[in-house]
Amino acid sequence: MKQDIHPEYGPVVFRDRTGNLTFMTKSTLVNDPRYTETITWEDGNEYKLIDVDTSSASHPFYTGKRTVLDTAGQVSKFEARYGKRKKN
């Protein structure tokens, strides 16, 4: 690996406000100037806090609250609007 070309990699805390979940992991955002807020984690140390819009706690795929598309209804709407295609 080349020296001095890679971003710093360290522990940060991600917070999903929608799902009320915080988790610590490593990221290259550890020194990103856009994120200035910090949080004291369970181990007593202070880490950079990064808010996210969606995580496994709030994403519909993981929570089981996803909506099922009415594909039959969509097909019938399309056929009503444009008609069925005739085969030659």
C-alpha positions as CSV (number, residue, x, y, z in Angstrom):
1,M,0.0,0.0,0.0
2,K,1.3,3.5,-0.8
3,Q,2.0,5.7,2.1
4,D,0.2,9.1,2.8
5,I,-2.5,8.7,0.1
6,H,-5.3,7.1,2.1
7,P,-7.8,8.9,4.3
8,E,-7.7,8.3,8.0
9,Y,-9.9,5.4,9.1
10,G,-11.2,5.3,12.6
11,P,-14.2,4.8,14.9
12,V,-17.4,6.9,14.5
13,V,-20.9,6.7,15.7
14,F,-23.8,6.7,13.3
15,R,-27.3,7.8,14.5
16,D,-30.5,7.0,12.7
17,R,-33.0,9.5,14.1
18,T,-36.0,7.9,12.5
19,G,-35.3,4.4,13.8
20,N,-33.9,5.6,17.2
21,L,-30.7,3.6,16.7
22,T,-27.0,4.4,17.3
23,F,-24.1,2.2,16.4
24,M,-20.4,2.5,16.3
25,T,-18.3,1.4,13.4
26,K,-15.1,2.4,11.6
27,S,-15.3,4.9,8.8
28,T,-13.2,7.3,6.7
29,L,-15.5,10.1,7.8
30,V,-13.5,10.4,11.1
31,N,-11.9,13.6,10.1
32,D,-14.5,15.0,7.7
33,P,-15.0,18.7,8.5
34,R,-18.8,18.5,7.7
35,Y,-19.5,16.6,10.9
36,T,-18.6,18.4,14.0
37,E,-21.0,16.9,16.6
38,T,-19.6,14.4,19.0
39,I,-21.1,11.8,21.4
40,T,-19.9,10.1,24.5
41,W,-20.2,6.4,23.8
42,E,-20.8,3.5,26.2
43,D,-17.1,3.0,26.8
44,G,-16.7,6.6,28.1
45,N,-14.8,7.8,25.0
46,E,-16.0,10.6,22.8
47,Y,-16.5,9.9,19.1
48,K,-17.7,11.8,16.1
49,L,-21.5,11.6,15.5
50,I,-22.9,11.3,12.0
51,D,-26.7,11.4,11.5
52,V,-28.1,9.2,8.7
53,D,-31.5,9.2,7.1
54,T,-32.0,5.5,6.9
55,S,-30.5,2.4,8.5
56,S,-31.7,-1.2,9.1
57,A,-33.9,0.1,12.0
58,S,-36.0,2.4,9.8
59,H,-35.7,1.0,6.2
60,P,-39.0,-0.6,5.0
61,F,-37.2,-3.6,3.6
62,Y,-35.7,-4.6,7.0
63,T,-38.7,-3.5,9.2
64,G,-41.3,-5.5,7.1
65,K,-43.4,-2.4,6.5
66,R,-42.8,-2.1,2.8
67,T,-45.7,-1.6,0.5
68,V,-46.7,-4.3,-2.0
69,L,-47.2,-2.9,-5.5
70,D,-50.4,-3.8,-7.2
71,T,-48.7,-5.0,-10.4
72,A,-51.9,-6.4,-11.8
73,G,-53.6,-3.0,-11.4
74,Q,-50.7,-1.3,-13.0
75,V,-50.8,-3.6,-16.0
76,S,-54.6,-3.1,-16.4
77,K,-54.1,0.7,-16.3
78,F,-51.4,0.5,-18.9
79,E,-53.6,-1.7,-21.2
80,A,-56.6,0.6,-20.7
81,R,-54.6,3.6,-21.6
82,Y,-52.6,2.3,-24.5
83,G,-54.4,-0.9,-25.5
84,K,-53.0,-4.4,-26.0
85,R,-50.4,-4.8,-28.6
86,K,-51.4,-7.0,-31.5
87,K,-49.1,-9.8,-32.6
88,N,-48.4,-10.2,-36.3
